[in-house]
Amino acid sequence: MAFKLERLRGLILSQSAGLAAIAATAMACRDAPRVLVLCLLAALLLAAWQWRSSALLGKLSVQAAAEAEPEPPRPSALAVHPPEIRLEHAPVALFRLSADHVEPLNARARKLTAPGNSRDPAALYQALQEQSSDRRWIRFETERGVERALASASSLVIEGRPERLLAVLPLESELEAETLRAWQQLVHVLTHEIMNSLTPVASLSRSAAGMLEDTPALPDDLRQELELAFSAISRRADSLADFVTSYRNLSAVPDPSPEIVDIAELFERLQALTAPAWRARGGQAVFLVESAAMELKADGGQLEQALINLIKNAYEATAHLAEARLTVSASLGRGGRLKLEVSDNGPGVADDKIEQIFTPFYSTKAKGRGIGLALVRQLVNNNGGTVRYARSLGGGARLILTF
């Protein structure tokens, strides 16, 4: 581009020199009419050529200037949006905190406190209002049960006014999935190592008992003590092996085989299987289906096993009641999600134990192994659902399966 411009400038200078030469010739030959006419024609042609060259020079100069000074970048769509629009579509729930109230700032915050999510928005607002540290865990009740969320607060100045902004990120599902994977790995390693140690102990105790029978020269009192010791070792080894085998099932749940499960038919089978035991002790088991057309794509056997475990827990929790009651219901929650609920009128679970009830090895029962609810959670999660404990207004335990 620069080379072309230099050539055009040189050409225009040459044209100007040519015009000057023609003018000088005309002045010298002003007494010769024919020469004057030729000079006039040549001057007109050369002037027209110079005019075109000047126009082209101007066009190329503008183009060269545009290339030398690039166009300033256009503002992005996000840059021209006001701050409110950017907050509205933020991937976390944002609240503005003040001394006397909490204000939701975007769609996720309004959804978090809307009916169908938080069961008690006032309690949630109170928990947010009490946010005294920069980051902490909070718990709140939803239609799906107790949820945990990470709340992080920041102080800033907006338009000269001090503000306190709070971001709330629900993490219950992610924490549950990670915890389940960690427990599966731990149970697998522990059961493998324990079984490797138990097998030789049980085998050696039986071998020692057999050798004792082939040794008649021992005193009777010593023989009895040895027989008792070997028998105790063998029994405890077998009992511990059985105990470990039951936990091994937690890390060996087969992959689900999804199929279309008719919820009404599933409840009929469960009622036929469990209701007689409740009636036999003066209690009642009620199974309710909101619509006979309810269906779910899941492993029918695993879903049935999960519900049986929950019903069994309710049966044991209400054993001391004269009028024990079980309610198993199926309904559609907000957003069209299927909700299966198992509740009883027993003592329920203490607030400080709710977070541990799905943990393997943990049990609120005197002789419990801590397998039932851990297995329920694994079966439900494997089929794409969640299971939560929810506080019941009328007392008792209430567990909600959501798919």
N, C-alpha and C positions, 0 to 999 in steps of 0.2 A: 504493500500500500504506500509506503513512504517513497519507494522508487518511482511509482507512477506519478505521485504528486510532484516530485522534483522534475520529471520529464515535462509535465504540463506547464509548470512554472517557466522552464526554459523555453518551451514552445511559444508561450504567450509573450515572453521577452523578445523572441525572434520576430514574432508577428508585429510587435510594436516597432522594432527596428525597421522592418520592411515598410510599414506605413510611413515612418519618417523619411525613408529613402525615396518613396514614391512622391511624397510632398516636395522634397528637394528637387526632384526631376521635373515636376510640374512647374515649379517656380523658375527653373532654368529654361524651360521650353514654353513659356507662356505665349510666345508669338507663333507657336505651331499648333493649330487647332487639333489636328489628328493626334498628336502626342498627348495633348491635354485630355482628350476623350479616353485614350488608352490608359492613362494614369488614373483617371476617375474610375473606370471599370475595375482596374486592378485593386484600387484602394477599397472599393465596395466589397469585392470578393474577399480580400484579406481581412477587412473589418468583420464580415460575417463569420469567417473562420475563427477569428479571435474571440468573438462573442460566444460561439459554441464552446470553445476551449475554456473560457472563463466560467461558463455555466457548469461544465463538467468538473472543473477544479473546485468549485464551491460544493458540489454534491459529494465529491470524494473527501473533501475536508471535513464535512459533517460526519460522514461515515467513519473516518479515521478518529475523530474526536469521541464518537460513541464507543468505539472499540477500546480506546485508550482509557476511558473512564467507565468502568463496568456499572451496570444498573444496580442500584442498592437492592439487597434482598427483600423480597416481599415478606411481610409479617405472616407468621404461621397462623392457622385457624385458632390455635390455643392462645396465641399472644393477643389476639384481638378480643378474646372473650373476657368478660368481666370476671372478677374473682368468684362471685357467687355461682357462676355456671361451672367453673372448675371444681368448686367444693361440692356441687350437687352430684357430680359423677365420680367422686373419689371412691376408691375401693374399700374404704373403711367407714364406720359410723362416726360422724363428727358432731360434737356437742360444744356449745359455748357455756362456760360456767361463770356464774356471778355469785354475789353474796347471798341472794335469796331465791334463785331459780336456775334451772338447767334448760337450755334451748337447743333442740335438734337443728342441725345446719344443713343436712343433705338427705337424699332419699334413703340411704341405708340406715341413718339414725331414726328417721320416721318409721321405717319398716320394722326396726328392732323394737320399737315401743308400741307398735300398732296391735290391735286385737288379732289374735291368732299366733302371735310370737310371744311377747311378754304377757304372762298371766296377770301380773301386778305391776303396771307401768309406774305407779307411785313409788313402790318399793325400789324399782330399778333407778328412778330418778334420785331417790334418797341415797342409794349406794353410790351413784355418781357424784352427788353433792358432797359426800364425805370423802372424796378422793383427796387425800392429804399428801400423798407421795407422788413422785413423777411417774412411777409405774407399779402396778400391782394387779393381782388377780381378783376378779369379782365373780359372784355367782348369782344367777337369777332364774326364776321359774318361767318356762315356756309351755306351750301345748304338748311338746315332746318330752318334757321333764326338765330336770335341772341342767342348766348350761353353764359353762365356764367361759370367760372372756378376759382378754388382756386389755387393761385400760391404761393409757399413757397420756399424761397431762403436760402441756407446755404453756409457758407464759410469753406473751408477745404484745407489741404495741401496734394498733391498727388506727390510722388516721389520728394519731396523737392520744388515743385512749388505751389504757392497759386492758388486755383481754387474757382469759385463760381458756385454752382450747384443749378439749379432751377427745382422744381417738380411742374407740372401742372396737376390738377385733375378736369376734367369737371363734374359739379354737377347739371346742369340745370334740367335734368329729375327728379333727386331725390328731389331737392328743390321744383319743381313744384308739385310733388305728395304729399309731406308733407304739402305744403301750401294749396293745395286743401282740404286735410283732415281736416286741422285746420279751414279753412273757413266753411266747411260743419258743423262742430260741433258748431262753433260760431253762424252761421245763424240759426241753429236748436234751440239753446238755446234762442237767442234773439227773434225770431218770436214767440216762445212758450210763453215767459214771456210777450211780448207786447200784444199778442192776449188775454191773461188772464186778462190784465188790460183794454183793449179796450171793451171787451164784456159788462161788467157792465156799463161802461160810456155810450155806445150807448143805452143800455136798459133803464137806468135811465133818459136819455134825452128824450126819447120817452114817458116814463111814466109821466115825468114832463109836457110835452106838452099836454098830455091827461088830466091831472089834471087841467091845465090852462083853457082848454075848459069848464070844469065843474065848474069853479069859475067865475060867471058873475058879481060879485060885484067889480071887480078891475077897476081902472080908465083905460080909453082907451090907454093913452100914456104909462102907465106901462105895460099893456097887450102887446102892440106892441113890447116894448123893450124885454120883457120876451120871446115872441114868436120868435123874431129874434135871441136871444141868444140861446134858445133851438134848433132852426133850424140849427144854425151854428155849435153847438156842435155835433149834429147828423150827419151833412154832413161831418165834419172833421173826425169824428170817422169812418164813412163808407169809406171815402177816404183812411184813414190810414190803415184800415183793408184790403182794396184792395191792397194797397202798400205792406203790410207785406205778404199777400198771394202770391204775385208774387215772393218775395224773398224766401218764403217757398219752392217754386218749386226747388230751388237750392239744398236743402237738401233732396229732395224726388224724385230724378230722378230714375226711375225704372232700374233694372239690364238689361243689353242688352240681346237680343235674337239673337245670331249670325246666319247668313245665307249667302249664296253666293250672293253677290251684283254685278250685271252687271253694270260697270261704264258707258258704253255708254248709256244704258237705263236710268240710273239715271240722266245723263246730259240731255237727251231728255226731261224728265219730268220737270227738273228745267228750261230748256229753254222755254218750253211751259208755265210755270207758271210765270216766271219773265221777259222774254224778251219783251213782249208787253208794259209793263210799261216804260221800257227804251226807246223804239222806240217812244212812245207817246209824250215824251218830247224832241225828237230830238237826243237821245243818241243811244248807241249800246251796246248790250250784246253778247259776243262771247263765245261759249263753244267748247273746243278743247280736243279731246281724241287721245293720241299718237297711241294706238292700239285698234281696236274694240274688241279684245279678253281680255281686262283687266277686272279682277274680284278681289273682296275683300271679305273676310269673316268678316262680321260685322253686327250690327243691322241696317238694311236699313232705318228704320224710323228715328232713332237717327242721322245717318249720313246725311240724307236729311235735317233734322231740323238744324243741325250745319251749313251746307252750306247755307241754306235759311237765317239764322241769319247773316252770313257774307255778303251775297248779299244785304240784307236789309241795313246793315251798309254802304256798298259802295254806295247804292242808295241815302241814306240821305247825305253822305259826298260829293256827286257830284251834289247836287240839284241846286247849283248856276252856274253850267257850261253849256254853250250852246251846247257843243259836249261831253257829258259825255260818258265814255267808261268803260265797265266791261269785264274782261277776266277771265274765269274759265277754267283751264286746268288740265289734268291728264297725268302723265308721270312716267316712271320708273327711279328712281335715282340710284346712285351707290350702289352696293350690292343687287340690285333687289327690293328695297323698293319702294312702291307706293307713289307718291307725288301728292297731290291735291293742286292747287294754285289758290287763289282768289285775283285779283289785280284790281285797279282802277286808274284813273288819277286825283284823288282829291288831297287835300292838304297833305294827309298823317298824320303821328303822329310825334310830336316833340320828339327829342332824350331824353329829360328829362322826358318824360311821357311813354316811351315804357314799362318800367318795371311795370307800374301800370294798363295798359289797361285790363288785365285779372283779376284784383282784384274786387271782389264783392263790390257794392256800389260806385265804382269809374267810372266816365263818363266824357268824354271830351265835351259832348253835354250840352247845357244850361238846357234842361229839361230831360236829360237822367237819368235812374235809375241805371245804372251800372250792368245790368243783362245779356245782350246779349252775350258779349264775355266771361263772367264767365261761362255761361251755355254752350257755345261752347267748352270751354276747358274741362269741365266736361264730356260732351258727347263724345268728341274725346278720352280723357284718358280712359274712361270706355270701349271703344272699342279697346284698345291697341295701340293707336296712340299718337302723340304729335302735338301741334299747336304752331307755332312761328310767331312772326312778323319779317319781313325782309325788310330792306331798299331797295327801288327800284331806280335803276339808272336813270330812266326817271321820277321820282317823283310819288307821290301818295302812297297809302297803298298797302301792299303786305303781305298776310298771307298764310303760308304754312302748310298743314296738311300732316304728314308723317306716314305711317303704315308699 
